[in-house]
């Protein structure tokens, strides 16, 4: 399966988004550690939200690339079927 430049960039950005999730969660967790474990845990969750939002958006982009590739494949198959039906001269299938 060949990947386009855009798909490679999205894949790289997806890795960077996961790094943002991890860094945001860890940095805020340790920053709020003196205030207690519960507050630190909540701060870690809040710190990871922006990165998680980016992960979701980039996963949606990846799914759209896959959807586009599959639609192109299906269109190609349908055109081959259409040519095969036209070549046979079988009007009974085309009338439906």
C-alpha positions as CSV (number, residue, x, y, z in Angstrom):
1,X,0.0,0.0,0.0
2,X,1.5,3.3,-1.1
3,X,1.1,6.3,1.1
4,X,1.0,9.9,-0.1
5,X,3.0,12.7,1.4
6,X,-0.1,14.0,3.2
7,X,-0.7,10.6,4.8
8,X,3.0,10.5,6.0
9,X,2.6,14.0,7.4
10,X,-0.6,13.1,9.2
11,X,1.1,10.0,10.6
12,X,4.0,12.0,11.9
13,X,1.7,14.6,13.5
14,X,-0.2,11.8,15.1
15,X,2.9,10.7,16.9
16,X,3.6,14.3,17.9
17,X,0.1,14.6,19.2
18,X,0.6,11.5,21.4
19,X,3.8,13.1,22.7
20,X,1.8,16.2,23.6
21,X,-0.7,14.1,25.5
22,X,2.1,12.4,27.5
23,X,4.0,15.6,28.2
24,X,0.9,17.6,29.1
25,X,-0.3,14.9,31.5
26,X,3.1,14.3,33.1
27,X,4.1,18.0,33.5
28,X,0.8,19.1,35.0
29,X,0.7,16.0,37.2
30,X,4.1,16.7,38.7
31,X,3.3,20.5,38.9
32,X,0.3,19.8,41.0
33,X,1.7,17.0,43.1
34,X,2.3,19.2,46.2
35,X,-1.4,19.9,46.4
36,X,-2.4,16.2,46.6
37,X,-2.8,13.1,44.5
38,X,-6.4,13.8,43.5
39,X,-5.7,17.3,42.4
40,X,-2.5,16.2,40.6
41,X,-4.5,13.4,38.8
42,X,-7.2,15.9,37.7
43,X,-4.5,18.3,36.5
44,X,-2.9,15.5,34.5
45,X,-6.2,14.7,32.8
46,X,-6.7,18.4,32.0
47,X,-3.2,18.6,30.7
48,X,-3.8,15.8,28.2
49,X,-7.1,17.0,26.8
50,X,-5.5,19.3,24.1
51,X,-3.3,16.5,22.8
52,X,-6.2,14.0,22.9
53,X,-8.3,16.4,20.8
54,X,-5.4,16.5,18.3
55,X,-5.2,12.7,18.3
56,X,-8.9,12.4,17.5
57,X,-8.8,15.0,14.7
58,X,-5.7,13.3,13.1
59,X,-7.4,9.9,13.4
60,X,-10.4,11.3,11.6
61,X,-8.1,12.5,8.8
62,X,-6.5,9.1,8.6
63,X,-9.9,7.5,8.3
64,X,-10.8,9.9,5.5
65,X,-7.7,8.9,3.6
66,X,-8.6,5.3,3.9
67,X,-12.2,6.0,2.9
68,X,-11.0,7.9,-0.2
69,X,-8.7,5.0,-1.2
70,X,-11.5,2.5,-0.8
71,X,-13.9,4.5,-2.9
72,X,-11.3,4.8,-5.7
73,X,-10.8,1.1,-5.6
74,X,-14.6,0.4,-5.8
75,X,-15.1,2.9,-8.6
76,X,-12.3,1.2,-10.6
77,X,-14.0,-2.2,-10.0
78,X,-17.4,-0.8,-11.1
79,X,-16.0,0.6,-14.3
80,X,-14.4,-2.8,-15.1
81,X,-17.8,-4.5,-14.5
82,X,-19.5,-1.9,-16.7
83,X,-17.1,-2.5,-19.5
84,X,-17.5,-6.2,-19.2
85,X,-21.3,-5.9,-19.4
86,X,-21.1,-3.6,-22.4
87,X,-18.7,-6.0,-24.2
88,X,-21.0,-9.0,-23.8
89,X,-23.9,-7.2,-25.4
90,X,-26.2,-8.7,-22.7
91,X,-29.0,-6.2,-22.6
92,X,-31.0,-8.1,-20.0
93,X,-28.6,-7.0,-17.2
94,X,-28.4,-3.4,-18.3
95,X,-32.1,-2.9,-18.4
96,X,-32.6,-3.3,-14.7
